[in-house]
Amino acid sequence: MNGMNLTRLWMFFILLSWSCSKKNSVDFLKNPQAFQTYINGIQAGNVKRSDGIKIHFNQSPIDESQIGQDADPGLLTFSPGLKGKLSWTNAYTLSFLPAADQEISSKEYEANLQLAKLFKDVPDSLSVMNFKFVIEPIVVQVRWKYLRVDPEKDGALMLKPMLCQAMNCQKKLWLICLKLSIVLPVH
């Protein structure tokens, strides 16, 4: 064998080894059939903060004693990072609820589920399942008929709304969301 053939053979071997050892994550939303043995469905896409994310499995990855308990935080990771509670709602459902005090924007998040940590027979190509989602922003509607004259500021109007929380948020988060200041001259 000459040097050129030996070099080609060596490069082929290195490429083959690298491609076989590399673990890829597969996007569930683009290829749900790849996960049909393990995943029944996920609640993703546009997600309400109060609903969180739910992953439903076709077979139970846990034993009965883990129902209602916190799950291993390394099972489901997010980019950008999210704080919250990851738990088993039942033997077939993994749930994540974002922390009430975490500021969340309406940008796209990517979740990675370590499927190989839950099931032993997962092929390397499916060991990590990913999906993208957006947490819907908190919406506050203001009706202008509630504008009143501000007794403390001459010529200014104030808005004294009554807010009804649509979700369970801490007061600190509401104050962050409602930092609003519009000063309009009164003619």
Backbone as CSV, one residue per row, in Angstrom:
resi,resn,N_x,N_y,N_z,CA_x,CA_y,CA_z,C_x,C_y,C_z
1,MET,0.839,-1.175,0.000,0.000,0.000,0.000,0.889,1.245,0.000
2,ASN,0.589,2.144,-0.872,1.401,3.360,-0.882,0.894,4.329,0.184
3,GLY,1.650,5.394,0.404,1.344,6.373,1.458,0.022,7.085,1.261
4,MET,-0.332,7.342,-0.028,-1.581,8.062,-0.313,-2.797,7.224,0.062
5,ASN,-2.785,5.940,-0.282,-3.906,5.058,0.065,-4.015,4.859,1.573
6,LEU,-2.876,4.760,2.231,-2.871,4.589,3.683,-3.456,5.827,4.370
7,THR,-3.119,7.023,3.849,-3.663,8.268,4.402,-5.175,8.326,4.208
8,ARG,-5.650,7.950,3.019,-7.093,7.945,2.754,-7.819,6.974,3.670
9,LEU,-7.246,5.799,3.840,-7.849,4.786,4.709,-7.895,5.291,6.150
10,TRP,-6.817,5.916,6.599,-6.758,6.452,7.954,-7.810,7.552,8.154
11,MET,-7.953,8.468,7.199,-8.950,9.538,7.293,-10.371,8.970,7.284
12,PHE,-10.622,7.941,6.446,-11.932,7.301,6.411,-12.260,6.693,7.773
13,PHE,-11.297,6.040,8.391,-11.493,5.424,9.698,-11.807,6.485,10.757
14,ILE,-11.088,7.612,10.740,-11.311,8.676,11.715,-12.709,9.270,11.545
15,LEU,-13.113,9.561,10.313,-14.448,10.099,10.057,-15.548,9.133,10.474
16,LEU,-15.353,7.857,10.168,-16.342,6.844,10.546,-16.455,6.740,12.059
17,SER,-15.341,6.763,12.774,-15.354,6.686,14.242,-16.039,7.900,14.845
18,TRP,-15.733,9.085,14.304,-16.313,10.311,14.832,-17.825,10.348,14.609
19,SER,-18.274,9.969,13.433,-19.708,10.016,13.147,-20.488,8.987,13.941
20,CYS,-19.894,7.858,14.252,-20.597,6.837,15.034,-20.655,7.201,16.511
21,SER,-19.654,7.947,16.999,-19.624,8.255,18.426,-20.398,9.522,18.773
22,LYS,-20.700,10.352,17.816,-21.370,11.618,18.073,-22.842,11.390,18.409
23,LYS,-23.275,11.968,19.526,-24.675,11.869,19.919,-25.391,13.124,19.440
24,ASN,-26.427,12.963,18.678,-27.194,14.089,18.169,-28.484,14.204,18.954
25,SER,-29.003,15.401,18.986,-30.341,15.546,19.528,-31.282,15.653,18.342
26,VAL,-32.459,15.107,18.505,-33.441,15.093,17.427,-34.613,15.976,17.857
27,ASP,-35.058,16.828,16.949,-36.161,17.743,17.222,-37.481,16.977,17.149
28,PHE,-38.178,16.923,18.285,-39.440,16.183,18.359,-40.489,16.770,17.417
29,LEU,-40.562,18.100,17.341,-41.601,18.731,16.528,-41.389,18.489,15.039
30,LYS,-40.154,18.247,14.623,-39.875,17.973,13.217,-39.987,16.490,12.875
31,ASN,-39.790,15.626,13.880,-39.808,14.182,13.625,-40.404,13.432,14.820
32,PRO,-41.701,13.599,15.099,-42.291,12.916,16.259,-42.330,11.391,16.120
33,GLN,-42.356,10.893,14.887,-42.396,9.441,14.688,-41.140,8.750,15.219
34,ALA,-40.018,9.465,15.245,-38.776,8.869,15.743,-38.905,8.478,17.217
35,PHE,-39.769,9.171,17.949,-39.905,8.948,19.391,-41.173,8.192,19.776
36,GLN,-41.903,7.659,18.816,-43.208,7.066,19.111,-43.145,5.902,20.101
37,THR,-42.029,5.241,20.222,-41.890,4.157,21.198,-41.919,4.701,22.624
38,TYR,-41.419,5.924,22.811,-41.242,6.477,24.148,-42.207,7.619,24.481
39,ILE,-42.429,8.513,23.524,-43.185,9.736,23.784,-44.567,9.672,23.151
40,ASN,-45.600,9.919,23.956,-46.967,9.981,23.454,-47.259,11.367,22.905
41,GLY,-46.741,12.397,23.580,-46.946,13.767,23.131,-46.325,14.754,24.098
42,ILE,-46.187,15.985,23.627,-45.671,17.041,24.490,-46.559,18.272,24.353
43,GLN,-46.614,19.025,25.411,-47.311,20.302,25.379,-46.226,21.344,25.152
44,ALA,-46.111,21.834,23.921,-45.063,22.790,23.568,-45.655,23.816,22.617
45,GLY,-44.813,24.492,21.859,-45.289,25.554,20.976,-45.456,26.821,21.784
46,ASN,-46.671,27.399,21.809,-46.977,28.547,22.664,-47.543,28.015,23.963
47,VAL,-46.837,28.262,25.049,-47.184,27.684,26.343,-47.580,28.790,27.313
48,LYS,-48.695,28.600,28.015,-49.073,29.540,29.073,-48.174,29.274,30.275
49,ARG,-47.761,30.352,30.906,-46.863,30.221,32.056,-47.488,29.334,33.143
50,SER,-48.794,29.471,33.353,-49.470,28.707,34.404,-49.630,27.228,34.047
51,ASP,-49.582,26.885,32.759,-49.691,25.486,32.344,-48.340,24.791,32.329
52,GLY,-47.293,25.526,31.970,-45.962,24.938,31.894,-45.841,23.953,30.745
53,ILE,-44.867,23.089,30.851,-44.579,22.100,29.814,-44.881,20.724,30.375
54,LYS,-45.527,19.910,29.572,-45.823,18.534,29.975,-45.338,17.591,28.882
55,ILE,-44.671,16.526,29.305,-44.214,15.486,28.382,-44.901,14.198,28.806
56,HIS,-45.658,13.604,27.871,-46.414,12.378,28.153,-45.696,11.198,27.497
57,PHE,-45.429,10.164,28.296,-44.712,8.984,27.820,-45.668,7.846,27.519
58,ASN,-45.278,6.954,26.613,-46.076,5.770,26.282,-45.896,4.658,27.299
59,GLN,-44.761,4.642,27.947,-44.496,3.651,28.991,-43.977,4.412,30.207
60,SER,-44.199,3.867,31.364,-43.809,4.566,32.581,-42.297,4.498,32.780
61,PRO,-41.620,5.657,32.844,-40.180,5.650,33.076,-39.805,5.636,34.559
62,ILE,-40.807,5.684,35.452,-40.543,5.741,36.893,-41.389,4.704,37.614
63,ASP,-41.038,4.478,38.878,-41.908,3.607,39.671,-42.901,4.472,40.449
64,GLU,-43.936,3.856,40.944,-45.063,4.557,41.585,-44.633,5.496,42.720
65,SER,-43.552,5.181,43.432,-43.132,5.997,44.579,-42.652,7.391,44.166
66,GLN,-42.337,7.608,42.897,-41.836,8.902,42.433,-42.949,9.859,41.986
67,ILE,-44.181,9.376,41.919,-45.305,10.223,41.500,-45.484,11.357,42.509
68,GLY,-45.582,12.592,42.009,-45.727,13.766,42.854,-44.403,14.299,43.389
69,GLN,-43.319,13.603,43.098,-41.993,14.006,43.583,-41.259,14.842,42.532
70,ASP,-40.257,15.597,42.984,-39.394,16.330,42.062,-38.602,15.342,41.227
71,ALA,-38.409,15.681,39.964,-37.613,14.843,39.056,-36.176,15.356,39.046
72,ASP,-35.280,14.544,38.564,-33.877,14.930,38.415,-33.801,16.149,37.502
73,PRO,-33.263,17.289,37.993,-33.236,18.505,37.173,-32.409,18.351,35.893
74,GLY,-31.519,17.372,35.846,-30.715,17.136,34.654,-31.472,16.453,33.520
75,LEU,-32.698,15.991,33.791,-33.496,15.340,32.745,-33.938,16.316,31.665
76,LEU,-34.277,17.527,32.071,-34.806,18.523,31.145,-34.055,19.833,31.361
77,THR,-33.334,20.268,30.323,-32.577,21.512,30.418,-33.088,22.495,29.374
78,PHE,-32.830,23.784,29.624,-33.364,24.829,28.758,-32.272,25.796,28.326
79,SER,-32.450,26.300,27.120,-31.567,27.335,26.607,-32.433,28.409,25.959
80,PRO,-32.375,29.654,26.414,-31.704,30.134,27.617,-32.300,29.487,28.865
81,GLY,-31.544,29.521,29.935,-31.922,28.829,31.161,-33.239,29.303,31.761
82,LEU,-33.945,28.366,32.367,-35.200,28.654,33.078,-35.137,28.001,34.451
83,LYS,-35.559,28.736,35.466,-35.705,28.161,36.803,-37.141,27.683,36.930
84,GLY,-37.330,26.644,37.692,-38.688,26.169,37.902,-38.707,24.819,38.584
85,LYS,-39.872,24.199,38.571,-40.059,22.903,39.236,-40.330,21.825,38.195
86,LEU,-39.501,20.799,38.216,-39.653,19.640,37.349,-40.128,18.482,38.220
87,SER,-41.301,17.919,37.893,-41.854,16.865,38.747,-42.645,15.851,37.925
88,TRP,-42.911,14.727,38.562,-43.716,13.664,37.945,-45.162,13.835,38.403
89,THR,-46.064,14.200,37.478,-47.472,14.372,37.830,-48.155,13.028,37.990
90,ASN,-47.784,12.089,37.163,-48.251,10.704,37.285,-47.148,9.814,36.710
91,ALA,-47.411,8.519,36.611,-46.365,7.590,36.158,-45.945,7.820,34.710
92,TYR,-46.739,8.571,33.945,-46.467,8.759,32.523,-46.214,10.221,32.131
93,THR,-46.249,11.161,33.084,-46.165,12.584,32.738,-45.107,13.318,33.555
94,LEU,-44.187,13.960,32.833,-43.167,14.823,33.415,-43.606,16.258,33.171
95,SER,-43.657,17.086,34.242,-44.146,18.468,34.133,-43.082,19.456,34.590
96,PHE,-43.028,20.577,33.898,-42.146,21.678,34.302,-42.973,22.951,34.410
97,LEU,-42.907,23.608,35.569,-43.556,24.912,35.777,-42.465,25.941,36.051
98,PRO,-42.425,27.024,35.264,-41.426,28.060,35.521,-41.630,28.675,36.906
99,ALA,-40.530,29.085,37.532,-40.607,29.733,38.845,-41.422,31.014,38.725
100,ALA,-42.261,31.268,39.723,-43.158,32.432,39.694,-42.389,33.749,39.701
101,ASP,-41.186,33.760,40.298,-40.442,35.015,40.393,-39.462,35.235,39.241
102,GLN,-39.446,34.331,38.283,-38.523,34.483,37.159,-39.128,35.348,36.066
103,GLU,-38.345,36.341,35.634,-38.779,37.163,34.514,-38.653,36.317,33.250
104,ILE,-39.705,36.296,32.462,-39.708,35.498,31.237,-40.125,36.390,30.092
105,SER,-39.332,36.354,29.048,-39.707,37.134,27.869,-40.405,36.213,26.886
106,SER,-40.920,36.779,25.834,-41.640,35.965,24.858,-40.697,35.435,23.770
107,LYS,-39.411,35.275,24.114,-38.473,34.728,23.142,-38.604,33.205,23.090
108,GLU,-37.994,32.615,22.093,-38.063,31.167,21.903,-37.049,30.465,22.812
109,TYR,-37.503,29.441,23.490,-36.653,28.610,24.344,-36.480,27.253,23.674
110,GLU,-35.371,26.605,23.973,-35.158,25.235,23.492,-35.009,24.334,24.701
111,ALA,-35.752,23.235,24.703,-35.686,22.244,25.775,-34.981,21.005,25.262
112,ASN,-34.179,20.387,26.123,-33.500,19.135,25.803,-33.843,18.104,26.863
113,LEU,-34.489,17.034,26.443,-34.863,15.932,27.340,-33.859,14.805,27.171
114,GLN,-33.242,14.400,28.271,-32.273,13.299,28.258,-33.042,11.980,28.316
115,LEU,-33.501,11.533,27.171,-34.338,10.339,27.082,-33.583,9.084,27.520
116,ALA,-32.282,9.050,27.258,-31.472,7.881,27.628,-31.378,7.704,29.144
117,LYS,-31.625,8.751,29.924,-31.625,8.627,31.385,-32.905,7.966,31.886
118,LEU,-33.950,7.975,31.053,-35.240,7.419,31.466,-35.463,5.991,30.982
119,PHE,-34.947,5.683,29.791,-35.156,4.360,29.201,-33.812,3.762,28.793
120,LYS,-33.630,2.475,29.058,-32.348,1.823,28.781,-32.146,1.478,27.313
121,ASP,-33.216,1.257,26.587,-33.097,0.770,25.206,-33.103,1.874,24.143
122,VAL,-32.856,3.121,24.528,-32.882,4.238,23.582,-31.623,4.206,22.722
123,PRO,-31.780,4.223,21.394,-30.599,4.289,20.527,-29.852,5.616,20.737
124,ASP,-28.541,5.605,20.521,-27.742,6.817,20.700,-28.286,7.988,19.894
125,SER,-28.812,7.733,18.733,-29.307,8.816,17.871,-30.531,9.505,18.458
126,LEU,-31.229,8.856,19.401,-32.426,9.442,20.022,-32.231,9.733,21.509
127,SER,-31.005,9.669,21.983,-30.767,9.809,23.424,-31.161,11.186,23.968
128,VAL,-31.128,12.204,23.105,-31.547,13.545,23.524,-32.635,14.023,22.577
129,MET,-33.795,14.352,23.145,-34.896,14.889,22.346,-34.990,16.382,22.632
130,ASN,-35.087,17.187,21.576,-35.250,18.620,21.821,-36.527,19.124,21.176
131,PHE,-37.003,20.233,21.692,-38.153,20.916,21.113,-38.085,22.376,21.527
132,LYS,-38.754,23.221,20.762,-38.750,24.660,21.026,-40.141,25.106,21.448
133,PHE,-40.170,26.156,22.238,-41.442,26.687,22.713,-41.287,28.152,23.069
134,VAL,-42.414,28.824,23.195,-42.471,30.220,23.616,-43.448,30.301,24.781
135,ILE,-43.038,30.958,25.848,-43.951,31.171,26.972,-44.681,32.477,26.696
136,GLU,-45.995,32.389,26.631,-46.808,33.564,26.305,-46.608,34.646,27.349
137,PRO,-46.470,35.883,26.907,-46.286,36.976,27.871,-47.572,37.249,28.649
138,ILE,-47.413,37.882,29.794,-48.569,38.299,30.589,-49.208,39.481,29.874
139,VAL,-50.499,39.419,29.684,-51.204,40.485,28.979,-52.062,41.249,29.975
140,VAL,-51.933,42.557,29.944,-52.746,43.420,30.801,-53.526,44.346,29.885
141,GLN,-54.831,44.355,30.023,-55.666,45.256,29.220,-56.069,46.446,30.077
142,VAL,-55.967,47.607,29.482,-56.341,48.834,30.182,-57.449,49.502,29.393
143,ARG,-58.504,49.877,30.073,-59.590,50.611,29.443,-59.471,52.068,29.849
144,TRP,-59.391,52.936,28.864,-59.142,54.350,29.110,-60.270,55.040,29.874
145,LYS,-61.421,54.435,29.975,-62.509,55.085,30.703,-62.210,55.185,32.201
146,TYR,-61.178,54.505,32.649,-60.831,54.540,34.061,-59.818,55.629,34.398
147,LEU,-59.481,56.494,33.429,-58.576,57.613,33.703,-59.271,58.621,34.608
148,ARG,-58.543,59.093,35.592,-59.064,60.080,36.530,-58.049,61.212,36.658
149,VAL,-58.502,62.351,37.135,-57.599,63.460,37.400,-56.735,63.085,38.592
150,ASP,-55.422,63.304,38.458,-54.494,62.993,39.540,-54.486,64.155,40.527
151,PRO,-54.950,63.956,41.765,-55.027,65.056,42.726,-53.648,65.546,43.180
152,GLU,-52.618,64.736,42.988,-51.280,65.112,43.442,-50.474,65.852,42.381
153,LYS,-50.866,65.764,41.113,-50.111,66.398,40.034,-51.067,67.249,39.210
154,ASP,-50.805,68.524,39.199,-51.652,69.469,38.487,-51.627,69.192,36.982
155,GLY,-52.772,69.033,36.374,-52.880,68.829,34.936,-52.563,67.420,34.476
156,ALA,-52.453,66.466,35.390,-52.109,65.086,35.012,-53.300,64.167,35.249
157,LEU,-53.320,63.107,34.488,-54.342,62.074,34.677,-53.679,60.844,35.267
158,MET,-54.438,60.093,35.991,-53.903,58.836,36.530,-54.844,57.698,36.189
159,LEU,-54.286,56.545,36.198,-55.033,55.330,35.914,-55.020,54.510,37.185
160,LYS,-56.188,54.180,37.674,-56.274,53.383,38.889,-57.004,52.093,38.529
161,PRO,-56.240,51.129,38.015,-56.892,49.909,37.548,-57.133,48.912,38.672
162,MET,-58.012,47.999,38.383,-58.214,46.853,39.248,-57.708,45.658,38.443
163,LEU,-56.678,45.004,38.943,-56.075,43.892,38.213,-56.597,42.573,38.740
164,CYS,-56.930,41.706,37.833,-57.337,40.348,38.189,-56.257,39.422,37.639
165,GLN,-55.609,38.737,38.529,-54.546,37.849,38.084,-55.126,36.648,37.358
166,ALA,-54.626,36.412,36.148,-55.060,35.254,35.382,-54.205,34.044,35.719
167,MET,-53.107,34.286,36.387,-52.235,33.181,36.761,-51.630,33.465,38.128
168,ASN,-51.040,32.466,38.705,-50.472,32.576,40.030,-49.076,33.205,39.943
169,CYS,-49.004,34.519,40.102,-47.738,35.235,40.049,-47.531,35.958,41.369
170,GLN,-46.280,36.101,41.758,-45.984,36.847,42.965,-46.125,38.344,42.700
171,LYS,-46.407,39.098,43.752,-46.603,40.539,43.628,-45.369,41.205,43.027
172,LYS,-44.177,40.721,43.385,-42.920,41.273,42.867,-42.893,41.204,41.342
173,LEU,-43.339,40.103,40.766,-43.359,39.949,39.313,-44.354,40.909,38.678
174,TRP,-45.523,41.086,39.293,-46.509,42.024,38.755,-45.939,43.431,38.736
175,LEU,-45.226,43.812,39.786,-44.655,45.158,39.833,-43.621,45.355,38.734
176,ILE,-42.846,44.321,38.425,-41.877,44.403,37.329,-42.607,44.573,36.004
177,CYS,-43.659,43.818,35.809,-44.409,43.864,34.558,-45.136,45.187,34.371
178,LEU,-45.552,45.823,35.455,-46.390,47.006,35.359,-45.638,48.323,35.538
179,LYS,-44.337,48.320,35.332,-43.593,49.574,35.381,-43.937,50.345,34.121
180,LEU,-44.922,51.185,34.243,-45.451,51.917,33.102,-45.629,53.365,33.514
181,SER,-45.152,54.248,32.686,-45.304,55.660,32.991,-45.549,56.402,31.703
182,ILE,-46.757,56.886,31.526,-47.089,57.689,30.363,-47.618,59.019,30.877
183,VAL,-46.958,60.073,30.473,-47.396,61.393,30.886,-47.884,62.110,29.640
184,LEU,-49.169,62.430,29.638,-49.764,63.150,28.523,-50.253,64.502,29.009
185,PRO,-49.942,65.538,28.274,-50.441,66.855,28.708,-51.949,66.929,28.540
186,VAL,-52.616,67.600,29.454,-54.057,67.791,29.385,-54.305,69.134,28.710
187,HIS,-55.057,69.141,27.657,-55.347,70.394,26.917,-56.703,70.918,27.268
